[in-house]
């Protein structure tokens, strides 16, 4: 081989290698919601085949931690089951709340001998349990909703999250909306001043909630539906929850879809809205948008493009909102008009 040709080949090879190396330097980080984490695991695994030049590091740290990381710009994506309040959003106009999918939350329990059925519960009763006013499984309020069911004379072990949690946001928002005694005090949020309840158990993350419920007879807690398969494997029970129309429902694809359809038309352009406690006969009351909290301004153009591309893929019906991803975690896809709103917000990232 002559020398000029050899030099040309070496030069071309070097250009290809350095170009590839440069492409591999695009890294994104996500942290936050433990409810969203199983979906991000599936997404980021498969996204390597879509954009191999983009690396995405993910972490399940809780919604509050994810929100703080995104606002501090220490993460590109803060995953959260909770949207920013109007006050916090006004103080942080650079932040976008972008719905990625729609999820739900189950109220689950460990009642030996009764886990195979579905105990009926409502907001006021759950508020009573988590405030300490209702302490026994055979309390008259629970028996009244479950005629013919023999409930044990056992102390209820209330399990709640200790970390800042979007699951806590959804659960306490339901208590706030459905129960006069919970409204305003203690109210709702990712972190609230919980009433002291004798024998209560505090945990970190949905995985911690699962472990506590499985190991604690007569316990009750709130669990993101992305852990539904783990709940079934552990042999735990899932409650039917009373909605606004006095129907007791389980979180199914149909009841979650019907609830979302009652409220998603009210979604504003900035997409911060509660879907909890929707009206309608077949509306399951504990549902929410799953949010990516993202700053409009990213460190550089390459990062901004990689972030836009990933988020657009995540909400696409041919990408991350495809049934193969959402069915596995029991989420439902964004309606087309909500997807269009999310796309408009994604366009603002630069």
N, C-alpha and C positions, 0 to 999 in steps of 0.2 A: 504494500500500500504506500502511495507516495505521501510525502510529509505534509503538503497543504491539505490533502483530504483527511489525513489523520487528525490534524489540528482542528479542522472544521467539525469532525465527529466528536472530538473531546469537548470542544466549545459548546456544541449542541447538547451533549449529555449533561454538561455542567449547568447549562441554562434550564434544562428540564428538571434536574434535581433541586436546584435552588428555588425554582418556581414552585415545585411541590412542597418544599420545606416552608416557603413563605405562606402557601395556602394552609398548611397544617397549624399555623400560628393563630388561627381564629378560634378563640376559646370563649364559651359562654358559661355562666354560673347560674344555678337556680337553687333556692332554698325556701323552706316554709312548710306549708300544709302537709300533715301526715295523711290526710284523706286523699289528697292529690298525688302523693308520692308513688303509689303503685302504678298510676297512669303514666307519670313521668318516666318511671323505670321502663315501661314498654315503649313509650315514645322515643326516648333517647337511644335505646338499643337499636330500634329499626331506622332511626333517622341517620345513623351512620351509613346506611346504604343509599340514602337520598343525597346527603351532603357529607361525604367522607372527610372533607377538609375542615369541618366544624366539629370541635369537641365540646360536649356539654357535661359539666359536673353538676350533680344533683345531691340534695341533702334534705332529710326530713327533720326539721327543727321546730315546727309549729308555726301557725299563721302569724303570730305576733313577731317572732324572730324573722320570718321572711319579709314582712312589711318593713321592719326596721332596717334590714339589710338592703332592700331595694331603695329606700329613702336615703340611706347613707351612701349609696352607690357602691357598696361592697359586694353586691350581687346584681346581675343583669335582670333577673326575674325573681320577684318575691311572690311565691305561690300562697294563695289565701282563699279560705272559704268565706271570708268577711270582706266587705267593701269599706273604703275609707269613709269616715263621717264627713258631712258637709264642712265642718270646721277644719278638720285635718286636711281635707282636699283643698280648701281655700288657702291654707298656709303652705301648701306644697303644689303649686300649679303645674310643676313639671311632671307630676306623676299621673300615669294613666292606669285606670282599672279596666282590664280587658277580659271579658268572659271567654272562657275556653270550652266549657261544657256545662251541663246541668247535673247536679248530684243530689243525694238525699242522705238522711241520717235515720238510723233505726234506734229504737229504745229496746235494749236487750237485757236479759236477766238470766240468773242461774237459780231456778226453782226446782229442786230435785223432785222428779216424778211429774212435773208439769211443763218441762221444756219442750215437749213435743207439740203442745198446743200454742195458742196465742192469747195470752191474758190481755184483757181490754183495759186501757188507761186513758186518761185525759189530762189536759194541761193543769187544771187546778189540783188534781191528785198528785201529779209529778212535782208541782210546786210545793205541795204539802210534804212530800217525801224529802225534797232537797232543802226544806226549811226546818225539818224536824217535827212538824206538826202531825205527820203520819208516820208512825214508827213500826207498825206490824203489817205483815202481809194480809192478815185477815181483818184489817181495818174496815169498818162499815162502808167507807167511800169506795174501796176497791171491791168489796163483796157486792155492792149495789150494781156495779157495772158488769159483774160476772156471775149472774144467777146460775145456780146448779153446779158451780165449780167450788170444790172444797179447797180453800186456801189455808196454808199452814199458820199456826200461831207462832211465827218466827219473826225476829227483828230484821227489818230491811237494812241491808248494808248499801248505803248510797256511795257510788263510785263517781268521782268527778276528776276533771283534768286540773293539774297543778300548773302546767305551762300555759302561756298565752295561746289560745286555741280558737280557730275558726269554728270547730265543732261546738265549743262552748258558746260562741256567738250565735250559732243557729239554734241550739237548744234553749239558751236563755231568752232569745228573741221570741221563740214559741211560748215560753212561760209568760213573758211580758205581754204578748199580744192576746193570750187566751185567759189570763188570770189577773183579776184586779189586785189581788194581794201581792203580786210580784212586780207589778208595774211601778216604775220609777225607783223603787227600793226593794231588792237590789238592782233591778233593771237588767239590761243586757249588754254584752260586750265580749271581746276575746279574753279580757281579764275583768272580773267583778269581785266585789266584797261578798263572798259567799257566807250565808248564815252558818253558824257552827252546828254541826249535826253529830250527835254521839255515835261513835263507831264508824264514821265515814272513812273512806279510803281515797287518797289522792294519787294520781298516776301521771305519767308523761307520755303523750302520744297515743294514737289509736292502738298501737301494739301493746302499750302498757295497759290500756283499758281492756283489751282482749285477755291479757294474762291475768289481770285482777278478777275479771268476771269468771273466767274458767276455774280459778283456784279458790273462789269464795262463794260457798253456798249461800243462797238467799240474797245475793247482791243484785243491783240494777245499775245500768249505766247507759251512756249514749255513744253510739259507734257509727262512723262513716260507712256508707254502703259499699265502699271499695273493699271492706273487710267482711262482706256477707258470706263468702265462701269459707273463711276462717271461722266465722260464727257457727256455721253449719257443721263443720268438722269437729268443733269443740262441743257440739251437742247443746248449745245454748238456745234459749228461747228468744223470740222476737214478738214484741207487743203489737196489737192493733191499737192505733192511736185515733182518738176522736177528732174529727175535723169541724169546721164551722157549721156544717149542715148536720151535725150529730151522727155522722157515719164513722164507724170504726174500721180503719184501713191499714193495710200493710204497705211498705214501700215497694211497689212494683213498677215496671217500665210504664204501664198504663196509668197508674195513679200519679206518678211523678209527671208524666207528660200532660195529663189533664190539669194538674195543679199549675204547671208552668204556663199552660195556655190561658189560664184565667188572669194572669198578671203580667206576662211578658210584653203584651201590647203597650203597657205603661212605661216600658223601659226608655229612659231618656238617652240622648246621644252620648252622654258621658258614662252610661250603663251602670251606675251605682244605684241598686234598688234591691229591696227585700222581696223574696218569693215565698216567705214563710207564712203559713196559716191562710192560704188562698181559699176563697169561697168555692162552692161547687160540690155536688154530691160525691164525686169520685176524685176529689183533690186530697192527696196525701199532704199533711200539714208541715212536714219538716224537709223542705227542699231549698236549694240555693244555686246561684251561679258559682262556678269555680273560677277564680280570678287570677290573672297574671298581673302583678303590680310592676310597672315598668316606667323608667324615666324616659321622657321624650328625647333627652340629650344623652348620647352614648360617647364613650371615650374617643372613637374614631369612626370613619366611614365604613370600614370593613366590619367592625363589630356591629354597627347599626344595621347594615345590610343582612348580616348573618342572623341577627335577632328578628328582623322583619320576616325574613324567609322562613325561619323556624316557626314563628307564631302563626304565619299564614298557613303553613303546612299543618300545624296542630289543629286549627279550626276548620280545615278543609274536609268536606265529606269524603274526598278521595284520599285524605291523609289521616291525621290524628283523630278526626271525628268519625272515622269509619267504624262500622259495627264491630269489627274484629278487636278494636281497642276498647270501645266504650262498653260493650256487652260484658267483657271480662271483669270490669270494675263496677258494673251495674249503674253506669251513668247514661244519660241520654244526650243526643246531639243538639247543638244549637239550632233553633229555627233559622231559616234562610235570612230573614230580615234582621235578626240579632247578629248573625254571622257578618252581614254587610256592615253593621255598626262597628263590630270589632275590627273589621278590615279597615274602616275609616280611621279608627284610632291607631291602628298599627302603622298607617301611612305617616303619622306624625312623628315617628321615631327617626331620629337623624343623628 
